[in-house]
Amino acid sequence: MNIIVCIKQVPDTNDVKIDPKTNTLIREGVVSVVNPFDVFAVEEALRLKARLGGVVTAITMGPPQAEIALREVIAMGVDKGVLVSDRAFAGADTWATSYTLAMAIRRIGDYSLIICGKQATDGDTAQVGPGIATHLNLPQITYVRKIEEVDENHIIAQRMLEEGNEAINSSLPCVITVVKEINQPRIISLRGRMVARRAEITKWTAKDINAEPCKIGLDGSPTKVVRIFTPSARPGGRMLTGEPEDCVRELVDQLAIALAARKKG
């Protein structure tokens, strides 16, 4: 079974700064890592390969330094890495990103399963995986917490819901997005890092994947970020202590005072 895993390089910090002119993240000088949810996707792909055989290919869209993320997952055991990088991809929203990845997957061609992390920590949209399925006209199973059965023709996956789980049976090829409950990622060995250091990374541009210029980057993005900002810090709250009845009375009094002040203002 040949499996494709889509990964993303994201900032490894909560102190992310925004460029006020472009409304995009300032990534220069910020340490980057493989998106945490994608690590679970890679681990699951490697476990399936151990059971069923085949090849695991990791693919990412990003700037040249995203090659580091590919070498990280190759160190885990991934067989091949593909970097899709072109200045024309800059400014892509989730729709344009999923189109770009779908075109690269089309070029790879031979696959049974596409696995993505449920979302990226720098965007939290959870839209790229389903977008890839849409562009490729494939069935999809999102928020997968367990793969119950899989062979060359079908997959049964347990999908996490807000209140419980559901099992979905799908034909292959298929796109799934996974949650962190699906497995425990392995620790990278020294040998794995040595293999990754020597690995050859395939690099494709927009032309290489036959992407239409009007569907990539900023021009191909139907959504635009008009304004983005960091909310100002709020003052600290007040903790009420004492008997529950006394706390309730004091809370009601404070709410009444605040409401009166708002009406007066």
C-alpha positions in Angstrom: 0.0 0.0 0.0 1.5 3.3 -1.1 0.6 6.1 1.4 1.0 9.9 1.0 1.3 12.1 4.1 0.8 15.8 3.9 2.8 17.8 6.4 3.4 21.4 7.2 6.2 23.4 8.9 4.9 25.7 11.5 6.4 28.1 14.1 7.4 26.5 17.3 6.3 29.3 19.6 3.2 31.0 21.0 4.8 34.4 20.6 4.0 34.8 16.9 4.2 38.3 15.4 2.1 39.6 12.6 3.3 41.8 9.7 0.8 44.7 9.8 1.3 45.4 6.0 0.8 41.9 4.7 -1.4 40.5 7.5 0.8 37.3 7.5 2.9 35.6 10.1 6.5 36.8 10.5 8.4 33.6 10.2 12.0 35.0 10.0 14.0 34.2 13.1 11.3 31.9 14.5 12.2 28.2 15.1 10.0 26.0 13.0 8.9 22.4 13.6 6.7 19.8 11.9 3.0 20.5 12.7 2.3 18.4 15.8 -0.9 16.8 14.3 1.1 15.8 11.2 3.5 13.8 13.3 0.6 11.6 14.3 -0.3 11.2 10.6 3.2 10.2 9.8 3.3 7.7 12.6 0.0 6.1 11.5 1.3 5.8 7.9 4.5 4.1 9.1 2.4 1.6 11.2 0.3 0.8 8.2 3.4 0.3 6.0 4.8 -2.1 8.6 1.6 -4.2 8.4 0.8 -4.0 4.7 4.1 -3.0 3.0 4.4 -0.3 0.4 6.0 3.2 0.4 5.3 6.2 2.5 5.8 9.6 0.8 5.7 12.9 2.7 4.8 16.1 0.8 4.8 19.7 1.9 4.2 23.0 0.3 6.3 25.8 1.6 9.5 27.9 1.3 12.9 26.2 0.7 13.5 25.8 4.4 10.5 23.5 4.7 12.9 20.8 3.5 13.9 20.5 7.2 10.5 19.3 8.0 10.7 16.6 5.3 14.0 15.4 6.7 12.5 15.2 10.1 9.8 12.8 9.0 12.3 10.8 6.9 14.2 10.3 10.1 11.1 8.8 11.5 11.0 6.3 8.7 9.3 8.0 5.7 10.7 6.7 2.4 10.4 9.8 0.2 10.1 13.5 0.6 8.6 16.0 -1.9 8.9 19.8 -1.5 6.5 21.9 -3.5 8.0 25.3 -3.5 7.5 28.4 -5.7 7.1 32.1 -5.1 3.9 31.8 -7.0 2.4 29.9 -4.0 2.8 32.9 -1.6 -0.3 34.1 0.1 -2.3 31.0 -0.6 -5.3 30.3 1.6 -6.5 26.9 2.5 -8.3 26.4 -0.8 -5.3 27.3 -3.0 -3.1 25.3 -0.7 -5.2 22.2 -1.0 -5.3 22.7 -4.8 -1.5 22.9 -4.9 -1.1 19.8 -2.8 -3.7 17.9 -4.9 -1.9 18.7 -8.1 1.4 17.4 -6.6 -0.4 14.3 -5.4 -1.8 13.8 -9.0 1.8 13.9 -10.2 2.9 11.2 -7.7 0.0 9.2 -9.0 0.3 5.8 -7.3 -1.3 5.9 -3.9 -4.1 4.2 -1.9 -4.4 6.5 1.1 -3.7 10.2 1.8 -3.2 11.0 5.5 -3.2 14.5 7.0 -3.2 15.9 10.5 -6.6 17.3 11.5 -5.3 20.8 11.4 -2.2 23.0 11.5 -1.4 24.9 14.8 -0.7 28.1 13.0 -4.1 28.3 11.2 -6.4 25.9 13.1 -8.8 25.8 10.1 -8.9 22.0 9.6 -9.7 22.7 5.9 -6.7 21.5 3.9 -7.3 17.8 4.2 -11.0 18.0 3.1 -9.9 20.5 0.4 -7.5 17.9 -1.0 -10.3 15.3 -1.1 -12.5 17.7 -2.9 -9.9 18.6 -5.6 -9.1 15.0 -6.1 -12.8 13.9 -6.0 -12.0 11.3 -3.3 -14.0 10.2 -0.3 -12.8 11.5 3.1 -13.0 10.6 6.7 -12.1 13.4 9.2 -11.0 13.3 12.9 -9.9 9.7 12.7 -9.0 8.2 16.1 -8.5 4.6 15.1 -8.2 2.6 11.9 -10.1 -0.6 12.5 -9.6 -2.4 9.1 -7.7 -1.6 6.0 -6.6 -3.4 2.8 -6.0 -2.5 -0.8 -9.6 -1.8 -1.5 -11.3 -0.4 1.6 -10.8 1.2 5.0 -12.9 1.2 8.2 -12.0 4.1 10.5 -13.4 5.2 13.8 -14.2 8.9 13.7 -14.2 11.1 16.7 -17.4 13.2 17.3 -18.3 15.7 20.0 -20.3 13.0 21.8 -18.9 9.6 21.0 -17.4 8.0 17.9 -18.7 6.5 14.6 -17.2 3.9 12.3 -17.1 4.7 8.6 -16.4 2.3 5.8 -14.9 3.8 2.7 -13.4 2.6 -0.6 -9.8 3.4 -1.4 -8.2 5.7 -2.4 -9.4 7.9 0.3 -8.3 11.0 2.4 -8.3 10.8 6.2 -7.4 13.4 8.8 -6.2 12.1 12.2 -6.4 13.3 15.8 -3.7 12.9 18.4 -5.6 10.1 20.1 -4.8 7.7 17.2 -1.2 6.7 18.3 1.9 7.6 20.2 4.7 8.8 17.7 8.0 7.0 17.9 11.3 8.6 19.1 13.6 9.3 16.2 16.8 7.2 16.3 20.3 8.3 15.5 20.4 6.0 12.5 17.1 7.6 11.3 18.7 11.1 11.5 21.7 9.9 9.5 19.5 8.4 6.8 17.5 11.7 6.7 20.7 13.8 6.3 21.7 11.9 3.2 18.2 11.6 1.7 17.4 13.2 -1.6 14.4 15.6 -1.5 12.3 15.9 -4.7 11.6 19.6 -5.4 8.7 20.7 -7.7 7.6 24.2 -8.8 4.2 25.3 -10.0 5.2 24.4 -13.5 6.3 20.9 -12.5 2.9 20.0 -11.1 1.0 21.7 -14.0 -0.8 24.1 -11.6 -3.0 26.8 -13.2 -1.6 30.2 -12.2 -5.1 31.5 -11.5 -5.7 28.8 -8.8 -2.5 29.2 -6.7 -1.1 31.7 -4.3 -2.9 34.9 -3.6 -4.6 35.1 -7.0 -6.1 31.6 -6.5 -7.4 32.3 -2.9 -11.1 33.1 -2.7 -10.6 34.3 0.9 -8.5 37.3 1.9 -7.2 38.4 5.3 -8.3 42.0 5.6 -7.0 42.6 9.1 -5.3 40.6 11.8 -4.1 41.7 15.2 -3.2 40.6 18.7 -6.0 41.3 21.2 -5.0 43.7 24.0 -4.5 42.1 27.4 -7.5 42.1 29.7 -7.2 43.1 33.4 -7.0 40.3 35.9 -10.2 38.8 37.3 -11.3 38.7 40.9 -11.7 35.5 42.9 -14.6 35.2 45.2 -14.1 33.2 48.4 -16.3 32.1 51.2 -19.6 30.3 51.5 -21.4 29.6 48.2 -24.4 31.7 49.2 -22.3 34.7 50.1 -20.3 34.4 46.8 -23.5 34.3 44.8 -24.9 37.4 46.5 -21.6 39.3 45.9 -21.5 38.2 42.3 -25.0 39.4 41.7 -24.2 42.7 43.3 -21.1 43.2 41.2 -23.0 42.3 38.0 -25.7 44.8 38.9 -23.1 47.5 39.5 -21.4 46.8 36.2 -24.7 46.7 34.3 -25.8 50.1 35.8 -22.4 51.6 34.9 -22.7 50.4 31.3 -26.3 51.8 31.0 -25.1 55.1 32.5 -22.1 55.3 30.1 
